[in-house]
Amino acid sequence: MLTEKKKLLYKKIINGDPINLNFKFISADALMIIKSIVTRELEKHDLHFISNTMITILRELLVNSLKANVKRIFFQINNLDINNQQDYDTGIKKFKKEAIEDLDSFKDNILKSNLTIIFNITEKSDSILFVIQNNTVILPEEMKRINDRISLVTQQSDFINIYENVGDDTEGAGLGLSLVIMLLKSIGVDPSAFKISSENGITVTSVQVPYILKPVGVITTIKEQILDEITGIPTFPENIITLMKMCSNPDTNIDKIANIIKSDISITSDVIKLSNSAGFISNKRINDVREALIKIGLNNLKLILIAGNARKIMENKYKKFEEIWAHCSKVAFYSRELALKYKFQSGEIENAYTAGLLHDIGKIILLTVDDKGMKKIADLVQDRDLITATVLEEMSIGISHAEIGSLISEKWNFPNFLSEVAKYHHSPLNISDEFKDVGFCAYLANMIAGIESKRYSYYYIEDAVLDKFNIKDESELMEISKSLKKSYELSQNNP
């Protein structure tokens, strides 16, 4: 699905040539291009682990530049002199109320103007320099407000506190600058690497990211509570652990396993149901446990045991279980359907389902331990249209729900692919090559479910994943989404 423009940009990245992009308006398509090249640039220097954070930072700065340009247009349309204090005070109030949440309505005016935004990436000997410039000047009063904000946030360590007490947010950009500084600190970039200047009709904002980072670990009381909570989670029952070990033993007796399963109605039902599912189509319906085991295989039985017991433990222990599990069940269904649609190997089909089912298991604990903080983070993610909550969780709490999910997976001795998907379901490019097919299924399923609930946008999705599923544009994804949603609703009506 790579356009010729992207191919040329990727070639420049490989050669170490500077990247220069000009925009009149920051559209979803523009953000997709920027996301793609920033991801490639960071991957080249083994900095892929900060991709989501840097994309969030650069998006904030790009949108701020667009707001600055729109503000000038807005003042012109309303016949207000931005350099006159009385007009400025009047105009800023109107701008925040009428324009700041509806920048798209000014697109035609921007396109007809001489206002532009330039995005530049330059490789230095020890760092990557990201520069954004727009041809509007920051007024002295505005610059003072910006510098005060940067100075204040540089000395802070609690972003949730900043979020609650943002203070002067006259133009709606104060929180954005605070977010940028705190995110830079969270990945080990000194705030001094962020610079902003305005002169000779041009405003220049830059971020210099060293090739070698030294992130500072965030230790909070909440993080300590979470780690204690993980330690206190019950292990699987002994009979389930025994069955899982038998599944991993090539010399195990299948009749013995079948007899043990028959004593558990829930496991029996899951085994029979799976053997008659779309991934294991045959000419007759199977009702015998032993026959079902032969058909689905012991690896898939192990997945049934994992999913069933993980659900039972979390359901019994946590009140927040249901609201997360409903989402996970949909993602699991979508993930399996994607694996079927794209003809993955039979073993990967059920792996994709289980990965989707357990991808958000860490969020249950995070909501339980810090429900108030999670709600604030969720509000911020929605308000700022951020790609994922994980970077904010790591920044404010010291651990993300993805990392928590990985720790739980390790505690319960899940297969490696489940631990990796739990850890990287928001950053799929980090998943090991041997698990990428399954991980990409779970990731795309989660993104589609998020788009349906208006939490995500098409431009958030990684190019490599779109390429894997041969999705060329948003309309193709929407067709897949429509089909998945219809199938899921049918499955809920006919369980």
N, C-alpha and C positions, 0 to 999 in steps of 0.2 A: 504494500500500500504506500510505499515511499514515493513522494512526489519528486520531480526533478529538482525542485528548490531544496528539499531536505537532503537529497543525495549530494548536491554541491556543497551544502553546509557541512555535512558529515566528512566530506573529503578535506575541507579546510581544517576541521578539527584534527583529523589524522595527520595532516601536514604541519600542524601547529600554526596555521595562519590566523590572523585576527578575524573575528566575526563582526560584521556590521549590518544591523537590520534597521530599517526605517518604517515607522508606523504613523498613520494619522490617527488611528483609533485602535484601542486595545480590545480586539474582539476575541471570541472563543478560539477561532482559528489561529489568531496570532499567539495566544497563550499556548496552544498545542505545539506550535513550532518552537517557541521559546523553551517549553518543557522538554521537548525532544533533544534540542541541542545542548541544554544545560546538563541533562542526564548523561549524554554522550561525553561531554567535556569532563565531567566529574568521574565517570567510569574510566576514562583514559588515565587519570591520575590516582586510581584506586581510592576515590573519594565517594563511591556510589552510596555509601551508608548515610551520607548527608543530603542525598538528592531531594527528598521531600522537604527537608528544612530549607534548603537553598531556593527551591522553587517557590515555597511559601514566602520567603523574604523578597525575592525578586518580583513576585506578583504584587506584593504590597507596594513596592517602590514604583512599579510600572503604573499601577492604578492611581497612586498619588500623583504621578506626573500627568496622567490623563485628567484627574480632578483639577489640577492647576490650570491646564489648558481650557477645560470646560468652564472654570470659574471666570476666566477672562472673557470668554464668549458670552457667558451669562450676564456679566456686568454691561457688556456692549448692548446686548438685546434689551436690557432694562434701562438703558440710557443713564448708567451710573458711572462716575469717575472713580476707578479703583484707588487712585492716589489722593482722593479727597476723603478725609477721615469720616465725615458725616455720611457720605455716600457709601464708604466702605462698611461702616457699621450696619447700615440699612441693607446693603447688598449681601453681606455675609449671612445675616439672619434668613433672608429670602433664599439664598443659595442652599443652605443646609436643609431648609424646609421643603423646597421645591425641586432641587436638582440632584443633590448628592446621592440619593438612592435611585435615581432614574437617569443615569448618564447616557443610556442608549437613546433617549429622546433628543439628545444634542448631537447625535452622530452626523447628520446631514450638515449641520452648521460647522462642525469640526472639519469635515471632509472638504468644505468650500473655503476654509481658512488657510492661512499660511503656517499654522501651528503643527508641529511634528514632535515625535518622540523617537529618539535613536537609542538602540540597545547594542552594546559593544562587549565582546569578550576578548581579552588579550592574555596570552600565556607569558608570564614573567619567568625569570630564572628560578624563583622560589615560591611562586604563587600564581593564582588565577585572578585577574582583575576584571570585575564586572562593572560596567559603567552604563548609567541611564541618564540621558540629557533631554531636556525639552526647552523650546525657545520662548519661555515666559520667565520673568524675573520674580524671585521671592522678595516681597516688600520687607523693609527693615523690621517692622513690627512682627511680621510672620517669622522672620529668621530668628528673632529673639525668642519667640515662643518655641520654635524648634530646638534651639540650642539649650534652652532651659529644660525642655523635655528630655533631651539626650543626657544632659548632666544628671538629672534626677534618676533616670532609669539605670544609668551606668552604676550607680551606687546601690541599687536594689537587688534583692535575690528572690523575692516572692512575687511571681507574676500575677497570681490570683489577687493579691493585695493591690497591685497596680491596676488590674482590670476593674476592681470594685471602686477604686479611688482615682480614676483617670484625670480628675481635675478639669483643667481648661481643655475642652475638646471642640473648640469653636468651629472648626471646619471638618470635623469627623476624622482627622488624620492623626490626632495625638495618640490614640491607642495603637494605630498602625506602626508608628515609629517606635513605641514602647515594645511592641511585639518583635520588631526587627532586631532591636538591641538585645532583648532577652534571648531570642533564638540564636543569635550569633554567639552569645556567651555560652549557651547550652552545648554548642558543638566545638567549643574550644577556640573560638575566634575572638580576639581582643576587640572590645567596642571601638577602639581607636582606628580599626580597619574600616569603619563606616565613616564616610565623609560626605558632606553636602555643602555646596558653594553656589553663589548666584551673582553673576556680574556680566556686563556687556550683553544683556539680553538673553543670556543662557543660564539655566540651572543645571548643575551637574551633581549627580549622586553616584557614589561608588562604594563597592565592597571588595576588599582584597582578601582572598582566602588562601592561606598557606597550604602547600602540598602536604606538610606534616602537621597534624592537629593533635592537641592534647586536651581532649574534653575533660571538664571537671565533673566528677560524679556528684549528683545531687542526693544528699541524704536528708530525708524528712521523717518526721514522726509517723506520717501516714505510710511512707515506704516501709518503715520498720514494722508497722502493724500488718501490712500486706504480707511481708516475708514470714511473720509469725503465723499469719492465717494459713499460708501455704503449708507450713510445717505441721499445722494442726488438722489438715484435711485427712480424713480416713483413707487408708489404703484399700485396695480391692479385697473382697472376701477371699478366704483361703481357697475355697472350692473353685472360684473363678481364676485365681492365679494358677492353680493346678491345671485347669483346662487350657489356659493360655500357654503354659509350658508344654503341654501335650501337643498343642497345635504346631509348636515350633520344632517338635521332635520328628524327624523323618521316619522313625521306626515305630511310631505310635500306633495303637490298635484302634481303628475307626469304629469298631463295634462297641468298644469300651466307652469311647467318647459319646457315641449315639445314646448309649444307655444312661450316661450321666445327664445328657441334655434332656432326655425324656422326663426327667424328674423335675424340670423347671419349665412351667407352661410358657412363660414369657420368652425364654430363649428358643424353645421349640417353635413358637409362633413366628419369631423373627427369621429363623432358619428356613422354615417352609415358605414364608412370604418371599424371601430373597430368591430361593430356587425357582420360583414361578414368575420372577420379575422380567422386565424387558431385556436385561443383560444376559439372561440365561434361557432364551426361548427354546422350547421343544414342542413335540407333537402331543404330549400329554401333561396333565396336571400332576404334580408330585405332592403326595401327602405323607410319605414315609421319611422319618428323620435321617435314617442311614442313607437312603437314596438321595436326599437333599444335600447331605454332606459331601457325597461323592461328586455331585454336580457343582456345588459352589466352591469346594476346596477348603482346606483348613485355614488358609490365610484369611479368607473372607469370614470364616467362623470367628477367628480372632478379632476381626474388626467389629463384628456383632457384639462380642463380649465387651470390648472396649467401650463402644458407644452406649450400650445398655447400662453398664455399671457406672460410667461417668455421669450419665443422666440421673441415675438413681441416687448417687451420692450428692450431687449438686442440688437436686430437687429437694432432698430431705434436709439439707443444711442451710440453703439460702433462699430467702424470700424473693430475691430479684431474679430467680431462675427463669420464670415463665416468660418475662418480657424479652429476655435475650434468646431463649430457646426457640421462640416462634420465628425470629429472624434466622437463626441457625438452621432450622428445619427447611425453610424456603431456600436458603443458600445451598444446602446439601442436595435438595431436589434439582435445582438449577445446575449445580456442578456435575451431577450424574448425567443429566440430560445433555449437557455440552459434551461430555466424554462419549456418550452414545452417538450424538449427532456427528461428531468429528472422528468417529470410528477408532477410538483409543482401544488398546488391548483390554481384554476382559478383566484382568486383574486391576488395571488402572481405573476402571469404571467405578468399582466399589471403593477403591482408595480415594477417588475424587469425592464420592458421596460422604465418606467418613471425615475427610479433611474439611469439607464444607460444614459438616455438622458440629465439629469441635473447634473451628477456627476462632471463635469469639469466647471461648470458655474462660479466658482470663478476665473478660469484662464483667462477669458475674461477681467475681471477688472485688474488683475495683469499685463497682457500684455499691457493694455491701459495706465496704470499709469507708468509702469517701463519697457517698451519694451527693452531698452538697457540692463538693469540688467538681465532681463529674458533670453535674448539671451546668455549672458555670462554664466548664470547658466546652460542653455541647452547645451552649448558647453562643460562645465565642466562635466556634467552628462554623456555625450557621451564619452568624452576623458577618464574619469576615470571608465567608465562602472558601474556607480552607480545604485542602485536599484530604487531610486525615487528622484525627485527634491525637495520634500517637506522639507527634513531636511536642505538643502542648503537655501531654501527660508526663513525658520524660522531663520536660523543662520545669514543671511546677511540682510534680510529685517525686520524680527521680526514677520512675519505672512506668512503662506503658502496659496497657492491657495485653498487647502482643507478647511482650517479654514475660508477663505473668502466665499467659497461656503456655508458653514454652517451658517454664519452670514446673507447672503442673504436669505437663506431658512427661517430663523427665522423672518426676516423682512417681508417676504411675507406670513408668517403663513403656511408654508408647513407642511404636516404631518411629524411626528417624524422620520419615516423611511427615508424620503428624506434628512432631515437634517443630520442624522447619516451617510448615505452613502456618502453624499458630504464631510463630515468631515473625514471619515475613509476609503475612497476608495483605499488608498494606505496602510492601516493598518487594514485589515478586522477583525482581531482577537479582535479589540476593539469594534466592533459593538455589541449592545445588543442582547442577545439570541433570542428575539422575532423577530428581523429583520435580523438575520444572513443568512437565506435562500436567501432573496432578495439581501442582501449586498454581499454575496458570488457570486451570479450570475453576478452582476454589476462589481465586482472586477475581476472575471475570464474573463469576456467579455473584459474588459479594458486591461488585461494582454495579451490576445490573439491578440487583435488589435495591441498592442505594440510590440509583438513578430513578427507579420507580417511586421511591419515597421522597424524592427531591432532596436527598442529602448530598448527592454527587452530581457531577456533570460529565458529559462524554469526553471533554478535553482532559479530564483527570487520568484517563486510562493510559497505561504504558503502551507505547508504540509496538514494542516487542510482542506484547500479548495480542494486540489487534492483528499483527502480522501472522501470529501463530494460528489464529482462527480465521484468517483471510477476510477480516472485516475492513472494508475500504472506506466507509464513511459512517456518519451518524445514523443515516436512514437504514443502513443494513443492520446496525446494532439494534435499532428500534424494532425492526422486524423479528429479530431473534428474541428480544425481550417480550414482544407481544405473544409469540409462540410459546415461550417458557411460562409466561403468566397464565395463559389459557390451559396448558397442560397441568400446571400446579393446582389451579382451581378445580379442574376435573378430578384430580387425585384426592383433593380434600372432600369433594362431594361423594366420591366412590372409593373410600379407603380399603 
